[in-house]
Amino acid sequence: MYCLSPILVAVPKGDWFCPHCSKDRQQVKVFPMVQRKLIDFFGIEKVEEEPTKEVRRRRHSGSLVIYKKSRKLLPYMPSKDPSQRLEQMASLASALMTSGIEFSNELTYLPGLAPRRANRAVLEKGGMQVIGKEDKATYELCKAMCIRGEHPPLMVTRDPRQGFVVEANNHIKDMTLIAEYTGDVDFMCNREDDEGDSIMGLLFPEDASQELVICPDKRGNIARFISGINNHTSDGRKKQNLRCIRFDIDGEVHALLVSIRDIAKGERLYYDYNAYQKEYPTEHFE
């Protein structure tokens, strides 16, 4: 009942199945773990093995001033084993293909939806935090790694109750940039009756008619499959290990998913769907 928009208060009489749950019962289309096919699916441009460059942090020279330790974004560390990386990419490709979603690691602006010029960080009600120089370098490094086939160390698996979920396939450090939430950008007013369960708020201006959302129903990346917490219970809140942080990057708003603590290998990823607004019903989440 919670899958629908608006939410049903009771199950209809007779034989009835939620359209979303019925769709989830379909068999997973397993993507072949073939490097050439994965390269084509993800549009990888450079496949040679290159060492991941570490983003250098500037040190303060000798001074009596005590600097407050700031929390900077860390780039994700791709798995070193090439076969492990292929398995990770194949798991994501299988989830995307089964869901009918085209892989895209960028925000997309299509005719008939919100134009790119609508995504202006200066319109954010109350202001938008501008990404720092070092954090921007981390963001760009992660984008470059993905282009050359070095994806985050994550595995997409199938849960019999929740559908596709994402697990850490290696240890992930606190403050690691996991992924950018991507998809088609549209005005929220066009999506009020949308049945999609993964719409992400992007821009919240004074003028509500200009509010923007990210819709990953046709294009998206691994962020589409990360689970939400039940933020009405303490056990649900304890599961949260990611946070969605919106940044002003070159004048446009981007939503980044960042780890808020160390994440062990095999641990499922969770974030709070209601980080910016409290309207999404999470009481039915496990």
N, C-alpha and C positions, 0 to 999 in steps of 0.2 A: 504493500500500500504506500510505503514511503518513496517508492521509485517514481511515482507519477507526479505530474505538475498540473493542477494542484493535487496535494496528497489526499488520498481517499480515507475516509473515517471508518469504512467497513468494506469487507470483501463483497463484491456483487454476488447475487444469488445465482445458482446454477454453476455449470462448468466454466471456470474463468481463470485465466493465467495472466499475470502481469506481463506486458509485452517486453519489458526489459529482461525479466527473469527468463522468459521463454527464449529470448534471443541468446542469453548466456548459456543455455543448455546445449547450444550447438558445439560440435566437435572442434577442438583447436586445430587450426591448420598449421602443422609443424613446418617451419621454414628449413630448408636443407642447410646443413652446416658446411657450406661450400664457400670458400673465400671469394671466388670470383663473383658469385651471386650476391654475397653480402656486400661486396664493394659496390656493385651496381645499385642495390637496394638503398644503401645509406649515402650514395653519392660521394664515396671516399675519393679524394683527389691525390693523396700521397700515402703509399703503403710501405715505404722503406722504414726499417726500424731506426728510430731516432731517440736518443736519450731525452727524457722529459726535463725541460729546463726549469730550474728552480727560480722562483720569483724572489729576488734579493730584497731584504728588508734593510732600510737605511739605519745605520747606527748613529747615535748622538755622540759627538766628541766629548772629551773630558769636560765636565762642568759640575758645579755644586748643585745645580737645579735638579730636583727629583721629578722625572717625567712619569706621568700616570701611564701604566701599561694599557695600550689600546688593542682591541681585538680585531685583527685583520683577517680577511678571507684567505683561505688556503686553497690551492688548486687540488682537485682530486688526483689520486695516484692510480693510473691504469694498471691492470694486472700485468705482471712481467711475462707470464706464460702465454705465448701466442694462441695456443689451443684453447686456453681458458677465455681469452678475449673473444675468440670466434664463438664459443658457446654462449657467452653473455650477449653478443650481438644477435645470434640466432634466436635466443629467447625473446628479445625485444621485437625482432622482425616477425616472429610467430604471433605475438600478442597484437601487433599493429595490423598484420595481414588478416587475422581472425576478426578483428574489430572493424575492418574496412577503413583503416586510417593510413594516410600517406605520411611517411617520415618527414619531419621538418624540424630543424633545430633553430628556426628563426620565427619571429612574429610575422604573420602574413597579412597583407592588406589587399582585399579583392574588390572588384567593382560590385556595387550594390551593398557592401558592408561599410564599416567605418573607414574613411580615408586616413592615410598616414599622418596628414597634417593635423588630425584631431588628437593625436597622441602627443600632447604638449605638457611636460612636467610642471610648467609654471601655472597651469590651471588647477592643480591639486589643491583642494580645500585644506588650509592650514599649512601648506608647503610640502615639498618633497625633498628627502635627503639626497644630496648629490654624492655620487660614488667618488671615493678618493682615488688618487693617482695609483697607489699600489693595488687597491682592490680592482681597479679597472684593468690593470695589467694581468691580474689573476683571471679576471673574466675573459679577457682576450686570449689568454693562454689556453683556457679550457675550451674555448671555441675552436682554436687552432688544432688542439689535440683531437677533437671530435672529427674534424675535417679529414685528418690523416688516419682515422680508424682507431684512435685510442679513446674509447668510451669509458665512462665511469665504471668502477668495479661493482656492477649491479647485475642481478639475475631476476628476470620476470618469471614468476611461477603461477600456477593455476590453483586457487583455493576453491574447494567445492562449494563454499557458501558465499565468499566475497568476490569470486571471479579472479581476474588477474591482479596480482600483488607484486611488490618489489622487495627483494632482500639484498642485503649487503653480501657480496661475494668475496670480499676481503675486509680487513679492519679499516675503518674510516675515522679519521681524527675529528675532534671538535673544530667547528668553524670552517669545515670543508665545503666548498661550493659544489653541490651535487649536480644541479641542472638548472637551466632556465625554463620557466613554464612557457611553452610555445603553443601556437595555434592561430586560427583566424581571429583578427580583432574586429569587434563589432560594438555597436551601441547597446547598452543594457536594455533600453526601451524596446529594441527589436527582439529581445530574447526573454521577455518576461514570461511567455508561455512555452518556452523551450523545455523539452523534457530531458535535455542533457544533464548528466550528473557530475560533470567535471569542469563546469564553467568557473573561471578564476577572475576575480575583480582586478582591474588594471589601473583605472584612473577614476578618482572620485572628486569631481569639480563642484563648485557652488551650483552650477546649472545641472540639475539631475538629468536633463535630457542629453547631456554630453558625456554621461558616465560610460566608461569603456570596460569591456570584458574580453577575456581570451577564451575562445571556443575550440577545443581540440577534438571535435567530433569527426572532422575530415582530414586535418593535418595536425601533427603533434609529435612529441617525443616520449621518453620514458616517464617524465613527470606526470603524464596522463594517468598512469597506473598506480601511483603512490597512494596509499590508504589514508583515510582521515580518522581522527580519534573521536571517541564519544566524550566530548568535553563537559558532559554533565556528571561524570563520575570521576573519583580520584584515580581509580585504576586505569580509566581511559586516558587521563591526562599524563599519567606516568609513562605511557607508551610513547608519547611524543618525543621524537629525536631529530625532527627537522622543523625549521621555521621558514615561512615565506616572507622575504624581505623585498620591498619595492625600492628601486633606486632610480634617480635621474641620471641617465647615461647619455651624454651628448644631447641633452634637451628632451629626450624621450623616456617614458617610463618602461622599466623592465622588471619582471617578477622573478626573483632568484630563490631557489630552495637551498638552504644552508643547514648543515648539521649543528645542533646545539649541545651536543656532548659526543664523546667517543661512541662509535657504533661497532659492535662485534660482528665478526663474520657469521652469516646465517640469520642475523637479526632483521626483522621486517621493518620497513621504513614507514613512519607515520608523521603527519603534520596536522595542524588544526585548520579545518576548512573555514572557520569563523575568525580568522586572525584579524580581519578588518571590519567585517560585518557579522552580526549575530543572528542572521535570519535562516541560515541553512540548518535543517533538522538533523541532528546527529545522535538523537536518543537511541536509534535503532542500530548504531554502529557497535561492533563488539569491543 
